C-alpha cells in the first residue's frame, strides 16, 4: 500500500517544511498552565497564548502532528465513538500555523495543492465550505477557479465557525470535504428520510478532510467577540479521516477510519482475543466467535475498544492514573467503558493490556513514549480492569434485571435510584449506564440520579465541621485585592466590600492585605482586623473570590457596620500559625523533589494540604511505596534540610520558567508572568504560597504515614519542626510505657515481646486444633453431612453449631476432597440469632454452577447478604431459625 498512515503523516510535514514552516513536536495531552482545559483538544492549544498576544512565538510559521483528545467540555465525541466509523476520543491532527504572517490566501491555496497534487485526490470529488459572512474566503475560492460555484457552499456558526472552548481564540473557517460515493451513504440507518450531503449529521458519504480556521477573534466570558490585534491561521487535517479517504481510493473500497492500516493492527488483536473467548448463542451448541465486520452490534464494541485503547495508552504514558477527579476520572471511565465492551464480545478475563501493546506496535515509532512507558501502561490498565471486573458482571446483571422489568411494564426509563446504585455500589459512571441502555432505547432518570448525588454530597458536607461559612458579599465590578504578605505580617488598608450581620460570620475585602488566602494546598491565614473606632474582627479563614481576597470571621468587639466600605483598618496575621504552615509548605516542595528523585519522574502532585500542624501530599504513583524507599525519602529530605540551602522567589515569563525546569500543575492558573520558588539546586516549582528563607528553617521532617487514597494515587502525611519533635517525644513516652508493662527496657523489651508473641501463637495453634476436632464431630451423628443428588450432581449439606467461618472453609475443603465432585453447603448457628453460611463448588462444576449465585439466593432466607467466587462464596445472616430452610433450597437451585 502506497499511502500508509505513517507516510501520510510524514508527507504533510515535508510539504509545509518546504514552505518555510518549522516542524515542532506534539505537545502533551495535558495542557501546560491552562486550567480551562482538561485535555489538549486541538492542535492550537499549545499556541493559544500566541493568538492572544500574551506571548511572542519563536517562529511565525509552524507545522506539527498533534495528539488530541475530545472527551470533555465543548468538544466531546465519547458517545459517538464506536457507533459510526469516524468518531474518536483520541485522534491525530496535522496542522500548519501562521502567527500574524500569512493568512487566508496562502492557507487555502497550499491546502488545495497538498490534497490534489501531493495526495492526488481528484478535484471532482471535493467540496469547499465557508462561513456565510466570510466573503473574503469565498472570493479566494472563486478566483482560484478550482471548483465550480455550486461546490463552494455557505454555512452558519454551527458548521463554519471554530471555537476551542467556551472562551478563547476563535474565528470563521473554510473546510474541504470529499465525496466518497453513493456506497458510503447510509441515511436510512442514521437519519431516516434524510439526504446525504456536506455538513449533514450522520452522513458518512461526505467527510471533512481539511479545516482551515482563521483566528481573528477572542471570545470573552460574556460571550462577546473581540477582534485580535493580529490575524492568524490554524489549519487542521484529521490524519485518520485523510488516511481512510486515500486508502479507499487505492483499494477501490469504501473504508471507514477503523478500516485503515493503523486501526486494523489493533482490531486484529481484539479478534485474536475473541477467538479464545468463544460465545455460545442461546439455543445453539455451536461456539460463535465474534469477528470484526460480521455483526453491527459487535462492531460497535470492536471500534470502541480500539479507540479507547489508544486514548488509555497515551494518558497513562503521560503519567495519569485512574482516579475519581478530573483527568484521572476520564481515564477510569475509558478503561471501564472498554472493559464493558469486552464483556459484550465474550471476554471475561483482563485483556486491555494486550490491546495497548498493539497500540504501541502501531504507533510507537511516531510516539516513542508508548515504548518507554509500556510496562507502566500494562500494569496500570490491568489493575484498574481487574478492580472493575469484580463488580462489572454484577452491575450488568442488575441492568439486565431492570431492563426485563421495564420492558415488561412497557416503560422507557431506568429510575434514578437504580442508576445511583450502579454508580455508588458497582462503580458505573452515569454515562456508562446511559451508554449500555442506549441500544435498548431506554433513558435514565438523570434528574433523580442528580438528586440522590446531591443528597449524598449534602450528607458529606453536613459531616464536616465548617467554622467559617462565608456570608453573601457583593464585590462589585473591578473590586480586587493585592496580597502584600510574602514578607509582612501586618498592614493598613481600606475596606472595599463587606457582608454579614452581627452575631454571624462577617466577610471583609480590603485593597491590600498581608493575609494569605487559601490556595496551592496552603490554608488561609488567621488573625485580627481592627478599625480606627476599635471594632475587632477575629479572622478565622482567608479565601480567594473573583480576584479579591475575602477575610471571614466573627466580630469580637463593635458591630458589622464598623467594617463598611471606605473604613480604614489595621490587619495583623497570626504569625506563629503562618510560620508553622510556611515550614510545612516548603517541606512539601522538598518532599516532591525527593519523591521524583527516588521513585521516578512519573510521580506528579495530585493534591496537597498544608496547615500549621501537619502536611499532606497526594501524588500519582502505581502501588504502595515500599518501606525501604520511604526511609530513603525521609533521609533525603532531612539531608536537604541540613544542607540549609537558600530559598529564593522570582517572577519571570512563563516560558522562561518552564525552560528553567519549573514544575507546573493542573488546577493552578498561570499568566504570562509567574512566581518561581527555587530551593538550592534541587527544586524549582511555580508557586504562589509563602515560604521560608532557607531549607534549614524546617528543622526536621518526620514521615507519619503512607497510604492509598484512590487508584494510582498515594498519600504521604508528615510533620516538621516543633510538630516533629512533639511527635518523637510522644512516641518515646509510649515506648517507655510499653517497656514498663513488659518489665524491660529498650532491646530487652523487644526480646520479651517476641517471647510473648511466640507463646500466643503456640496457644492459638493449639486452640485451632481443638476447634477443628470439635467441628469434625459437631452435633454428633445427627450433624453428619447429608448427601443427595439433583440433576446428576452430588449435593452435600451440613448444619453446624458455633463453628466460625474460617473453620467452615477448612471443612468445605475437606468435604470437596472427600466427595470429589460436589456442591457443598454449610450453615453454622453462631448464637444470638446470627448465622454464617458457605457454599463451595468443586472445579469441574464451576462452569455450570456458581457458588456466588447460590449464596445470593439462600442468604436472604436467613436475613442476610453475601457473595464470592464461582468456587467459594459466603454470607452472614440474622435469623438462625431459617438455617434448615436455606440449606434445603440448595438442591432446588442446583436442579
ABEGO torsion letter per residue (X at the ends): XABBAAAAAAAAAAAAAAAGBBBBBBBBABBBGBAABABBABAAAAAAAAAAGABBBABABBBBBBBBBBABEABBAAAABGABAABBABBBBBBBBBBGBBBAAAAAAAAAAAAAAAAGBBAAABBBBBBAABAAAAAAAAAAGABBAAABBBBBAAAABBBABABEBBEBBBBBBBBAEAAABBAAAABBGBBBBBGBBGBAABBBABBBBBBABBBBAAGBBBBBABBBBBBBBBAAAAAAAAAAAAAGBBBBAAABAAAAAAAAAAAAAAAABBBBBBGBABBBBBBBGABAAAAAAAAAAAAAAAAAAAAAAAGBBBBABEAAAAAAAAAAAAAAAAAAAGBABBAAAAAAAAAAAAAAAABAAAAAAAAAAAAAAAAAAAAAAAAAAAAAAAAAAAAAAAAAAGBABBBAAAAAAAAAAAGBBAAAAAAAAAAAGBBBBAAAAAAAAAAAAAAAAAABBBABBBBBBBAEBGBBBBBAAAABABBBBBBABBBEBBGBBBBBBBABBABBBBEGGBBBBBEBBBBAAGBBBBBABBBBBGGBBBBBBBBABEBAAAABBGBBBBBBBBAAAAAAAAAAAAAAAAAAAAAAAAAEAABBBAEBBBBAABBBBBBBBBEBBBAAAAAAAAAAAAAAAAAGBBBBBBBBBAAAAAAAGBBBBBGBBBBABBBBBBBEAABBBBBABBBBABAAAAGBBBBABBBBABBGBBBBBBBBEAAAAAAAAAAAAAAAAAAAAAGBBEAAAAAAAAAAAAAAAAAAAAAAAAAAAAAAABGEAAABBBBBBBGGBBBBBBBBBGBBAAAAAAAAAAAAAAAGBBBBBBBBBAEGGBBBBBBBBBAAAAAABBAAAAAAAAAAAAGBBBBEBAABBBBBBABAAAAAAAAAAAAAAAX
